[in-house]
Amino acid sequence: MGATVGGIDQLLARFQAATATWGGPLERIALGVFISLAAIDLIWCMIRVLLNRPTGIEDFIYALAHELIFLGFFLFVLTSFTTVAPIIIKGFQWAAQQAGGIPTQPNGIFAEGVKIATDIINQMSILSPGDAVSLLLCGLVIIACFAIITAAMVMVIVESFFIISAGQILLMFGGSHFTSDKVQALLWQVVGVGLKLFILQMIASVGSAFVAGWVAATPADAATFQDILIEIGQSIVLLAITLELPARFERMVNHIGSSGAGSLAASGGAVAAAGALMSRSITSAVTKAIGAGSAVGAAGKLASTQASGGGGPSSAAGRAAAMVGSTAGNLVSAAATDIGRGLRGTRGNAGQMPWRMATNLSERNRLAEEDKKGP
């Protein structure tokens, strides 16, 4: 486990303290409206019993008992919501911790990402500038992915604070059969938030295990360029899963009470559209990441070819620094060439920019090698 990132917990504590002050006033307002709706609903229930058919005392007692049980349940929900809802949400977090071993606090997940990224960056060597740049890119991608996972979890936890505190105003609708579905929707929303946190923690558990396993299995001097690209791809896939999967589980929970083919078809269409959009986004992101890695590798090879002509620094540190500078210069030159071709209209539609840069750098390296061989 990496070092604790306490600032995230402090931010959550401030949100919780701010929203906790809303509970008392909103509960009193909700209780007043609830009593009014309950009185109206009770009167309407008795009128309906009288209008339906001739009744005896048994029918009145049955209808009254049914109404009191209904109102009593929703009154219990209203008065105990701030106690029961956090228990439900924390129960999902506890279950995730028992299954995956990831802490229930987001700072633990972000600290895990920092530790993994640090282990990868520590494999950098000044004697291998091309691999060093690739390892640095890999570490930055991983820490960015874990930061987004942490941000997603923070958003869900803050959402739970708002639901528990501000959501109490919806509990007033439990006083009537006509509006009680709003309270049921709020309760399902609490379950949905808990389930989202559960899924996020499980994703973080699986992701951190995969990345940490790669770091442990790849010694500092044995990480190949292909290994680094694979790890970058795994991190991007983990990020895509983090952004999509929890929301799908929440939709599944919130649609339990829906009925009819229309609502199911609409839900299926929305999920399919979201899946198609996410698929295109993932494909584009992975392709760009691999292209960027290919461009860095080609720039490093060109720098090595340029340095093999002699005349460079005599010390190993000086040569390594020159290689890093030459690699960066080659990347900038390739990017400027690609942009210039685009402005002149001579670039055409030849894929994404990182791949065009890699092709340009590879061609320049081939020409440089031919020049050294001579006629």
C-alpha positions in Angstrom: 0.0 0.0 0.0 1.2 3.4 -0.9 1.3 6.5 1.2 -2.1 7.8 2.3 -3.5 10.7 0.3 -5.3 12.4 3.1 -6.6 15.4 1.2 -9.3 13.3 -0.5 -10.7 12.2 2.9 -10.6 15.8 4.1 -12.6 16.9 1.1 -15.2 14.2 1.6 -15.4 15.1 5.3 -16.2 18.7 4.4 -18.9 17.6 2.0 -20.4 15.3 4.7 -20.3 18.0 7.4 -22.0 20.6 5.1 -24.8 18.3 3.9 -25.4 16.8 7.4 -26.8 20.2 8.5 -29.7 19.9 6.0 -31.2 16.8 7.6 -33.1 18.3 10.6 -34.9 21.2 8.8 -35.8 19.0 5.8 -37.1 16.2 8.0 -39.4 18.6 9.8 -40.8 19.9 6.5 -41.2 16.4 5.1 -43.0 15.3 8.3 -45.5 18.2 8.1 -46.4 17.5 4.5 -46.4 13.7 5.2 -49.1 14.2 7.9 -51.2 16.3 5.6 -51.0 13.8 2.8 -51.7 10.9 5.2 -54.8 12.6 6.5 -56.1 13.1 3.0 -55.2 9.6 2.0 -56.9 8.1 5.0 -60.1 10.0 4.3 -60.1 9.0 0.7 -59.6 5.4 1.7 -62.7 5.4 3.9 -64.7 7.1 1.2 -63.6 4.6 -1.4 -64.6 1.7 0.9 -68.1 3.3 1.3 -68.6 3.9 -2.4 -67.5 0.5 -3.6 -70.2 -1.6 -1.9 -72.2 -2.0 1.3 -69.8 -2.7 4.0 -69.8 -3.9 7.6 -67.5 -3.2 10.5 -65.1 -5.9 9.3 -64.4 -4.1 6.0 -63.8 -0.8 7.8 -61.3 -2.5 10.2 -59.6 -4.2 7.3 -59.2 -1.0 5.2 -58.1 1.0 8.3 -55.5 -1.6 9.2 -54.2 -1.7 5.7 -53.9 2.0 5.5 -52.2 2.3 8.9 -49.6 -0.3 8.0 -48.9 1.5 4.8 -48.6 4.9 6.5 -46.6 3.4 9.4 -44.0 1.9 7.0 -43.4 5.1 5.2 -43.4 7.1 8.5 -40.6 4.7 9.7 -38.7 5.4 6.5 -39.0 9.1 6.9 -37.9 9.2 10.5 -35.0 6.7 10.1 -33.8 7.4 6.6 -30.6 9.2 7.8 -29.7 6.1 9.7 -30.8 3.3 7.4 -29.5 4.8 4.1 -25.9 5.1 5.2 -26.0 1.5 6.6 -27.1 0.3 3.2 -24.4 2.1 1.3 -21.7 1.2 3.8 -22.8 -2.4 3.6 -22.0 -2.5 -0.1 -18.6 -0.9 0.6 -17.9 -3.5 3.4 -18.9 -6.3 1.0 -16.5 -5.0 -1.6 -13.7 -4.8 0.9 -14.3 -8.3 2.0 -14.2 -9.6 -1.5 -11.3 -7.6 -3.0 -9.3 -6.2 -0.1 -9.4 -2.7 -1.4 -10.1 0.0 1.3 -13.5 1.6 1.4 -12.0 5.1 1.2 -11.0 6.6 -2.2 -7.6 7.8 -0.8 -6.5 4.1 -0.5 -7.3 3.4 -4.1 -5.5 6.5 -5.3 -2.5 5.7 -3.1 -2.4 2.2 -4.7 -2.2 3.8 -8.1 0.5 6.2 -7.0 2.5 3.3 -5.6 2.2 1.2 -8.9 3.1 4.2 -11.1 6.1 5.0 -8.8 7.3 1.4 -9.2 7.1 1.6 -13.0 8.8 5.0 -13.2 11.6 3.7 -10.8 12.5 1.3 -13.6 13.7 4.2 -15.8 17.4 4.2 -16.6 19.3 7.1 -18.1 21.3 4.6 -20.2 18.1 3.7 -22.1 16.4 7.0 -22.9 13.9 5.5 -25.3 12.6 3.0 -22.7 12.8 5.7 -20.1 10.4 7.9 -22.0 8.0 4.9 -22.6 8.1 3.9 -18.9 7.4 7.5 -17.9 4.4 7.6 -20.3 3.2 4.3 -18.9 3.4 5.5 -15.3 1.6 8.8 -16.2 -1.2 6.9 -17.9 -1.6 4.5 -15.0 -1.8 7.3 -12.4 -4.2 9.2 -14.6 -6.5 6.1 -14.8 -6.4 5.6 -11.0 -7.0 9.3 -10.5 -10.2 9.1 -12.6 -11.3 5.9 -10.8 -10.8 7.8 -7.5 -12.7 10.9 -8.9 -15.6 8.6 -9.9 -15.7 7.1 -6.4 -15.6 10.6 -4.8 -18.5 11.7 -7.0 -20.5 8.7 -6.0 -19.8 9.2 -2.3 -20.7 12.9 -2.6 -23.9 11.8 -4.4 -24.7 9.6 -1.4 -24.3 12.6 0.9 -26.8 14.6 -1.1 -29.3 11.8 -1.4 -29.2 11.1 2.3 -29.6 14.7 3.3 -31.4 16.6 0.5 -33.3 13.5 -0.6 -35.3 13.6 2.6 -37.6 16.2 1.1 -39.0 13.4 -1.2 -40.0 11.3 1.8 -43.0 13.5 2.4 -44.6 11.8 -0.6 -44.9 8.6 1.3 -48.1 9.9 3.0 -50.2 9.0 0.0 -50.8 6.0 -2.3 -50.7 8.4 -5.3 -47.2 9.7 -4.6 -45.5 6.9 -2.7 -43.6 5.8 -5.8 -41.3 8.8 -5.4 -40.2 7.4 -2.0 -39.6 3.9 -3.6 -37.5 5.5 -6.3 -35.4 7.3 -3.7 -34.9 4.0 -1.8 -33.8 2.3 -5.1 -31.5 5.2 -5.7 -29.8 4.6 -2.4 -29.3 0.9 -3.4 -28.0 2.1 -6.8 -25.4 4.3 -5.2 -24.2 1.6 -2.9 -24.0 -0.8 -5.8 -22.0 1.7 -7.8 -19.5 2.0 -5.0 -19.3 -1.8 -4.7 -18.6 -2.1 -8.5 -16.0 0.7 -8.4 -14.1 -1.0 -5.5 -14.2 -4.4 -7.3 -12.8 -2.8 -10.5 -10.1 -1.1 -8.6 -9.2 -4.4 -6.9 -8.9 -6.3 -10.2 -7.1 -3.4 -11.9 -4.5 -2.9 -9.2 -3.9 -6.7 -9.1 -3.3 -6.8 -12.9 -1.0 -3.8 -12.9 0.9 -4.8 -9.8 1.4 -8.3 -11.2 2.9 -6.8 -14.3 5.3 -4.7 -12.3 6.3 -7.6 -10.2 6.8 -9.9 -13.2 8.9 -7.4 -15.2 12.3 -6.6 -13.8 13.8 -3.1 -14.2 16.1 -4.2 -17.0 13.7 -6.6 -18.8 10.7 -4.4 -19.7 10.3 -4.4 -23.5 8.6 -1.7 -25.6 5.8 -4.2 -26.3 5.4 -4.9 -22.6 5.0 -1.2 -21.9 2.4 -0.8 -24.7 0.4 -3.7 -23.3 0.4 -2.2 -19.9 -0.8 1.2 -21.3 -3.6 -0.6 -23.1 -4.6 -2.5 -20.0 -4.8 0.8 -18.1 -7.0 2.4 -20.7 -9.3 -0.6 -20.8 -9.6 -0.4 -17.0 -10.5 3.3 -17.3 -13.2 2.5 -19.9 -14.7 -0.2 -17.6 -14.7 2.2 -14.7 -16.6 4.9 -16.6 -19.2 2.5 -18.0 -19.8 -0.6 -15.8 -21.0 1.1 -12.5 -23.6 3.2 -14.4 -25.0 0.0 -16.1 -25.5 -1.7 -12.7 -27.2 1.5 -11.4 -29.5 1.5 -14.3 -30.3 -2.2 -13.8 -31.3 -1.5 -10.1 -33.3 1.6 -10.9 -35.3 -0.1 -13.6 -36.4 -3.0 -11.5 -39.7 -1.3 -10.8 -40.3 -0.3 -14.5 -42.8 -2.3 -16.6 -43.8 -2.6 -20.2 -42.0 -3.4 -23.4 -41.6 0.3 -24.2 -39.5 1.0 -21.1 -37.4 -2.1 -21.7 -36.8 -1.2 -25.3 -35.9 2.3 -24.4 -33.5 1.1 -21.8 -31.9 -1.4 -24.2 -31.5 1.3 -26.8 -29.8 3.6 -24.4 -27.4 0.9 -23.2 -26.7 -0.1 -26.8 -26.0 3.5 -27.8 -23.8 4.1 -24.8 -21.9 0.8 -25.5 -21.3 1.8 -29.1 -20.0 5.2 -28.2 -17.8 3.8 -25.5 -16.5 1.2 -27.9 -15.5 3.8 -30.5 -13.9 5.9 -27.7 -11.9 3.0 -26.4 -10.7 2.0 -29.9 -9.6 5.5 -30.7 -7.8 6.0 -27.3 -6.0 2.7 -27.6 -4.9 3.3 -31.2 -3.6 6.8 -30.3 -1.7 5.4 -27.3 -0.1 2.7 -29.3 0.7 5.2 -32.1 2.3 7.6 -29.6 4.4 4.8 -28.2 5.5 3.8 -31.7 6.4 7.5 -32.5 8.5 7.7 -29.3 10.3 4.4 -30.2 10.9 5.7 -33.8 12.2 9.0 -32.5 14.6 7.1 -30.1 15.9 5.0 -33.0 16.5 8.0 -35.1 18.3 9.7 -32.3 20.5 6.6 -31.8 21.3 6.6 -35.6 22.1 10.3 -35.4 24.4 9.9 -32.4 26.3 6.9 -33.9 28.1 9.3 -36.2 30.4 10.4 -33.4 31.2 13.9 -32.1 28.9 13.7 -29.1 29.7 13.9 -25.4 32.3 11.6 -24.0 30.6 10.7 -20.7 27.8 8.2 -20.4 25.6 10.7 -18.6 26.3 13.3 -21.3 25.4 10.8 -24.1 22.2 9.8 -22.3 21.2 13.4 -21.9 21.9 14.1 -25.6 19.8 11.1 -26.6 16.9 12.3 -24.6 17.2 15.8 -26.1 17.6 14.4 -29.6 14.6 12.1 -29.1 12.4 15.0 -27.9 13.7 17.2 -30.8 12.8 14.5 -33.3 9.3 14.2 -31.9 8.8 18.0 -32.1 10.2 18.0 -35.7 7.8 15.2 -36.8 4.8 17.0 -35.2 5.7 20.2 -36.9 6.1 18.4 -40.3 2.7 16.8 -39.9 1.0 20.1 -39.0 2.7 21.8 -41.9 1.5 19.2 -44.3 -2.0 19.6 -42.9 -1.9 23.4 -43.4 -0.6 22.9 -47.0 -3.2 20.3 -47.8 -0.6 17.7 -48.7 -1.1 15.3 -45.8 -4.3 13.6 -47.0 -6.2 11.3 -44.7 -3.6 8.9 -43.5 -4.8 7.9 -40.1 -4.1 9.5 -36.7 -1.3 12.0 -36.0 0.9 9.7 -33.8 1.0 7.0 -36.5 1.9 9.6 -39.2 4.7 10.9 -37.0 6.0 7.3 -36.4 6.0 6.7 -40.2 7.8 10.0 -40.8 10.5 9.3 -38.2 11.0 5.7 -39.4 11.5 7.0 -43.0 14.0 9.6 -41.7 15.9 6.9 -39.8 16.0 4.7 -42.9 17.4 7.5 -45.0 20.0 8.4 -42.3 21.2 4.8 -42.2 21.5 4.7 -46.0 23.5 7.9 -45.9 25.9 6.4 -43.4 26.4 3.3 -45.6 27.3 5.4 -48.5 27.0 4.6 -52.2 
